[in-house]
């Protein structure tokens, strides 16, 4: 099969969307050129080896050795400075201390990494050259090539699932701090809506790490504020229930989950729907 035709296949196009750098895209193209090197008995082995290196390159991009070594949870294991297990842990939680995670999450994370590393060994049966597999059947050759690319995509996407595991736990940890901050400091956008505004409930609904560095975390939070607006007195008294979306940036310490800072002045509430 020629390279031009191969590049038009949907599973090739889908995998390419996961690549972020010029080098990753170039390495993927070179891997496909290996596959298309007709007449070379080693073309499939060369393809599998270069695809394995591509996946490792993506892991290295997301977890550079120097960054992993700066993490508060990092400890050197044996003669190796940074292990693949530690790289995957960094992909999941970055510089974040284990103190942010409950025991169940840590156990799930460790098991997920263990399963990931076991699955990653699927490359070995393709990259090791034996007499039995030196001359491959062309039809099976294509099927195996497609499997390697699709499995490589799953491997990369599993890294995101590790991160989501940590993020779900982190969201629970900051919810109370955000709630308290909004309750204690009613934003100006709400105060002008009525004679008296009571914040009833605050629901952070979306959490995104805007910055996770060695010296701190900035977490963007979006959610909904449920309020009661009170008007008048006596017989003229009335109240209206309402809700509005809000967003806020939360500062947190990477080593201590108790050290979370919420600046009340940073809370932005969108009350535009009230005026429509």
C-alpha atoms as one frame of an Amber mdcrd trajectory, in Angstrom:
protein
   0.000   0.000   0.000   1.291   3.448  -0.886   1.741   6.109   1.767  -0.694
   8.557   0.151  -3.526   6.021   0.281  -2.637   4.977   3.814  -2.828   8.582
   5.036  -6.453   8.779   3.885  -7.636   5.979   6.182  -9.912   7.158   8.984
  -8.001   5.436  11.813  -4.807   7.187  10.641  -6.505  10.591  10.560  -8.046
  10.004  13.998  -4.712   9.104  15.561  -3.041  12.178  14.086  -5.377  14.436
  16.104  -3.639  13.266  19.306  -0.239  14.516  18.144   0.709  17.977  19.416
   4.216  18.729  18.140   5.881  18.789  14.739   8.282  16.093  15.911   5.438
  13.749  16.902   3.752  14.238  13.537   7.054  13.705  11.707   7.806  10.548
  13.699   4.351   9.176  12.933   4.854   9.842   9.230   8.253   8.126   9.355
   6.624   5.143  11.077   4.119   4.868   8.250   6.949   5.100   5.714   8.470
   2.070   7.438   5.220   0.207   6.908   5.151   1.175   3.244   8.754   0.033
   2.631   7.757  -2.893   0.414  10.460  -5.467  -0.131  11.936  -4.994   3.351
  11.087  -8.031   5.552  11.707  -5.876   8.607   9.288  -3.137   7.620   6.620
  -4.226  10.112   9.090  -4.592  12.987  10.540  -1.162  12.182   7.026   0.274
  12.085   6.091  -1.242  15.469   9.325  -0.070  17.090   8.924   3.516  15.888
   5.270   3.582  17.001   6.368   2.427  20.446   8.886   5.271  20.553   6.194
   7.718  19.470   3.980   6.783  22.415   6.968   7.101  24.767   7.728  10.496
  23.245   4.187  11.676  24.047   4.552  10.455  27.649   7.906  12.271  27.906
   6.311  15.479  26.610   3.631  15.315  29.272   6.016  14.217  32.029   9.580
  15.531  31.507  12.149  13.947  33.822  13.147  17.272  35.403   9.528  18.094
  36.251   8.878  14.662  37.749  11.968  14.988  39.933  10.660  18.293  41.341
   7.379  16.748  42.502   6.935  16.548  46.265   5.918  12.877  45.964   8.957
  11.857  43.893  11.495   9.396  45.311  14.319   7.790  43.379  13.701   4.074
  42.805  16.845   1.969  42.564  19.353   3.038  39.927  16.781   4.750  37.732
  16.144   8.437  38.256  12.628   8.503  36.782  10.616   5.365  36.074   7.795
   4.979  33.592   5.431   4.431  36.513   6.436   7.808  37.957   5.962   9.460
  34.582   2.416   8.140  34.404   1.757   9.306  37.954   2.942  12.775  36.927
   0.662  12.687  33.880  -2.208  12.072  36.279  -1.467  14.483  39.123   1.544
  16.597  38.161   3.169  18.271  41.166   0.097  17.638  43.318   0.745  15.950
  46.667  -0.836  12.589  47.494  -2.406  14.450  50.438  -5.037  15.763  48.025
  -6.193  12.228  47.265  -8.132   9.839  49.447  -7.016   6.235  49.918  -9.488
   4.859  47.380  -8.306   7.273  44.688  -4.638   6.480  45.336  -5.420   2.758
  45.177  -7.383   3.194  41.942  -4.624   5.347  40.463  -1.904   2.828  41.319
  -3.965  -0.007  39.876  -4.684   1.961  36.695  -0.986   2.658  36.225  -0.169
  -1.007  36.861  -2.746  -2.087  34.260  -1.456   0.532  31.823   2.140  -0.712
  32.086   1.010  -4.299  31.589  -0.980  -3.332  28.513   1.948  -1.334  27.142
   3.891  -4.590  26.821   1.733  -5.456  23.817   4.371  -3.670  21.740   6.982
  -6.291  22.622   5.539  -9.075  20.522   5.757  -6.816  17.493   9.144  -5.209
  18.096  11.040  -8.433  18.897  12.307 -10.096  15.729  12.015 -13.879  15.504
  12.353 -16.334  12.624   8.670 -17.197  12.911   7.537 -13.593  12.318  10.261
 -12.455   9.928   8.077 -12.930   6.864   4.587 -11.689   7.584   1.409 -12.405
   5.671   0.467  -9.147   3.812  -3.191  -9.362   4.897  -2.314 -10.035   8.540
   0.387  -7.389   8.252  -2.229  -4.713   7.545  -4.525  -5.973  10.316  -1.678
  -5.863  12.842  -0.606  -2.409  11.680  -4.124  -1.095  12.162  -4.302  -2.734
  15.589  -1.041  -1.108  16.692  -2.228   2.360  15.719  -5.639   1.950  17.340
  -4.114   0.424  20.488  -1.575   3.255  20.601  -4.462   5.721  20.519  -6.126
   3.914  23.418  -2.856   3.986  25.366  -2.580   7.766  24.918  -6.229   8.340
  25.806  -5.820   6.247  28.960  -3.368   8.866  30.225  -6.252  11.356  30.189
  -8.409   8.930  32.165  -5.715   8.835  34.867  -5.803  12.630  35.071  -9.607
  12.634  35.257  -9.405  10.226  38.191  -7.317  12.728  40.146  -9.381  15.729
  39.036 -12.632  14.191  40.270 -11.094  13.761  43.714  -9.646  17.264  43.716
 -13.021  18.785  42.884 -14.551  17.317  46.035 -11.699  18.759  48.071 -12.176
  22.390  47.072 -15.971  22.528  46.885 -16.443  23.511  50.539 -13.809  26.280
  50.332 -15.474  27.822  47.296 -18.902  27.575  48.940 -17.713  29.353  52.101
 -16.057  32.133  50.118 -19.217  32.964  48.179 -21.432  32.786  51.253 -19.231
  35.183  53.218 -18.693  37.682  50.413 -21.748  38.263  48.308 -20.566  39.606
  44.930 -21.607  43.104  43.880 -23.371  41.687  40.828 -25.902  40.093  43.217
 -26.221  42.904  45.761 -27.710  45.319  43.237 -30.528  42.939  42.307 -32.624
  43.389  45.436 -32.972  45.050  48.840 -31.580  41.871  50.344 -29.929  38.906
  48.644 -29.450  35.578  50.404 -27.099  33.015  48.907 -28.841  29.665  49.426
 -26.579  27.225  47.632 -23.385  27.197  45.594 -22.662  24.379  43.165 -19.228
  24.246  41.520 -19.983  22.266  38.355 -16.818  22.463  36.276 -13.234  22.499
  37.474 -10.166  23.041  35.329  -6.536  23.348  36.339  -5.359  26.530  34.675
  -1.842  26.190  36.049  -0.190  23.431  38.065   3.394  24.299  38.799   5.908
  23.422  41.464   5.097  26.606  43.411   1.296  26.425  43.329  -1.963  25.650
  41.568  -4.503  27.934  39.945  -7.860  26.233  39.499 -10.644  27.703  37.396
 -14.100  26.919  38.756 -17.465  27.403  37.080 -20.819  26.731  38.650 -24.218
  28.042  39.697 -25.268  30.253  42.629 -28.814  29.820  43.916 -30.165  32.911
  45.674 -33.281  34.427  47.214 -34.039  38.057  46.376 -36.137  39.902  48.985
 -38.150  43.060  48.273 -40.261  45.411  50.424 -41.567  45.045  53.965 -44.771
  43.925  55.687 -47.659  43.406  53.276 -45.440  44.528  50.389 -42.821  41.897
  51.121 -42.042  39.382  48.413 -39.179  37.096  47.525 -37.926  35.594  44.295
 -35.751  32.540  43.859 -33.152  32.723  41.153 -29.894  31.218  39.997 -26.925
  32.561  38.060 -23.694  31.111  36.663 -20.403  32.123  38.262 -16.697  31.594
  37.733 -13.706  32.070  40.007 -10.003  31.248  40.179  -8.819  29.398  43.284
  -5.203  29.353  44.500  -3.963  26.185  46.163  -0.713  24.850  47.596   0.599
  21.711  45.862   1.720  20.118  49.124  -1.105  21.037  51.524  -4.786  20.599
  50.610  -5.762  22.677  53.654  -4.025  25.724  52.178  -6.594  26.885  49.631
  -7.057  30.602  49.037 -10.207  32.034  47.520 -10.222  35.763  46.760 -13.868
  36.896  47.133 -13.224  39.818  44.797 -12.328  37.335  42.062 -15.844  35.858
  41.952 -17.644  36.833  38.776 -21.387  36.244  38.590 -23.236  36.538  35.287
 -26.570  38.240  36.073 -27.276  39.336  32.504 -30.330  37.031  32.310 -32.024
  39.130  35.025 -32.076  42.171  32.782 -33.370  40.442  29.659
